[in-house]
Amino acid sequence: MLSVESEGNWKKTLGWLDEVSSGSIYSGLDRYGKMGVDALASATPVDTGSTASAWDYRIIRNRRGATIEWTNSNTPGGTNVAIILQYGHGTGTGGYVAGKDYINPAIRPVFDKIATEVWKKVSG
């Protein structure tokens, strides 16, 4: 035989479940999307400023949760400049320009803040 006893009420648990089911738990994502755009723009190497000013984000929600996706629309000739700055690229004359990891260090503090906020929400 198995028995379970509980003291108190389910107010916090039911409130959290309501927040999750209504989607309001994701209300802070817009703030983090903007924070990420600012961080990426300020960390992007600047020549003309076109790549730094081309950062944006979108929030994708589905049945499994929500995702923040950061994008960069500076793609002259179909080449995403943010990506070649990050990973490097070959030149037209056979040379190579090494990349610089600027995306990960810029976005890491945003991820850390998201993780902290999520932990606070789920741990009560």
C-alpha positions as a printed Julia matrix, in Angstrom:
124×3 Matrix{Float64}:
  0.0    0.0     0.0
  1.19   3.51   -0.82
  0.0    6.64    0.87
  0.92  10.26    0.28
  0.33  13.08    2.7
  0.56  16.77    2.05
  0.42  19.81    4.27
 -0.42  23.32    3.2
 -1.94  24.16   -0.14
 -1.09  23.94   -3.8
 -1.3   27.7    -4.44
  2.3   28.15   -5.68
  2.22  25.0    -7.8
 -1.14  25.82   -9.36
 -0.03  29.41  -10.0
  3.1   28.22  -11.76
  1.12  25.73  -13.85
 -1.31  28.51  -14.84
  1.63  30.7   -15.85
  3.14  27.93  -17.97
 -0.13  26.96  -19.64
 -1.09  30.56  -20.45
  2.33  31.31  -21.91
  2.92  34.26  -19.59
  6.06  32.53  -18.33
  7.61  33.63  -21.64
  6.77  37.31  -21.21
 10.36  38.25  -20.34
 11.82  36.81  -23.52
 11.34  40.05  -25.45
 13.57  41.83  -22.96
 16.27  39.19  -23.4
 15.95  39.33  -27.17
 16.65  43.06  -27.1
 19.45  42.57  -24.58
 21.08  40.03  -26.92
 20.79  42.38  -29.89
 22.49  45.15  -27.9
 25.25  42.81  -26.72
 25.9   41.43  -30.2
 25.85  44.87  -31.82
 28.36  46.27  -29.33
 30.7   43.26  -29.72
 30.61  43.08  -33.53
 33.85  44.21  -35.17
 33.15  47.51  -36.93
 34.33  48.57  -40.36
 31.28  50.23  -41.84
 28.88  49.43  -38.98
 26.54  47.56  -41.35
 26.94  44.22  -39.6
 26.69  45.63  -36.08
 23.45  47.43  -36.92
 21.92  44.41  -38.68
 21.3   42.28  -35.56
 17.71  41.37  -34.74
 15.84  38.61  -32.95
 12.61  36.69  -33.07
 10.82  34.56  -30.54
  9.56  31.22  -31.76
  6.9   29.58  -29.61
  5.55  26.08  -30.09
  4.05  23.31  -27.99
  7.43  22.41  -26.51
  8.39  25.9   -25.34
  9.97  29.04  -26.71
 13.23  29.91  -28.43
 14.97  33.23  -28.97
 16.7   33.3   -32.33
 19.19  36.08  -33.03
 19.77  36.93  -36.67
 21.96  39.22  -38.72
 20.65  40.49  -42.02
 23.9   41.89  -43.43
 24.25  39.41  -46.29
 25.76  41.13  -49.33
 25.87  38.7   -52.23
 24.32  36.03  -50.01
 27.26  35.96  -47.58
 26.4   36.45  -43.93
 29.11  38.85  -42.78
 28.52  38.13  -39.07
 29.3   34.45  -39.69
 32.49  35.04  -41.66
 33.68  37.5   -39.01
 33.09  34.77  -36.41
 34.58  31.8   -38.27
 36.93  33.35  -40.83
 36.91  33.18  -44.62
 39.02  32.73  -47.7
 39.88  35.74  -49.83
 39.58  36.09  -53.59
 43.36  36.0   -53.91
 43.87  32.69  -52.11
 44.51  34.1   -48.65
 42.62  33.49  -45.45
 41.25  35.9   -42.87
 40.99  34.29  -39.44
 37.73  34.62  -37.55
 37.31  36.15  -34.14
 34.97  34.6   -31.58
 32.9   37.65  -30.68
 29.42  36.13  -30.67
 29.8   33.61  -27.83
 31.4   35.98  -25.3
 28.82  38.66  -26.12
 25.76  36.44  -25.77
 26.94  34.34  -22.77
 25.88  36.93  -20.12
 22.41  37.03  -21.7
 22.16  33.22  -21.48
 23.29  33.38  -17.85
 20.59  35.95  -17.01
 17.93  33.84  -18.73
 19.05  30.74  -16.8
 18.95  32.65  -13.51
 15.45  33.98  -14.17
 14.13  30.57  -15.25
 15.61  28.95  -12.15
 13.91  31.55   -9.93
 10.57  30.9   -11.63
 10.69  27.14  -11.34
 12.16  26.98   -7.85
  9.65  29.41   -6.39
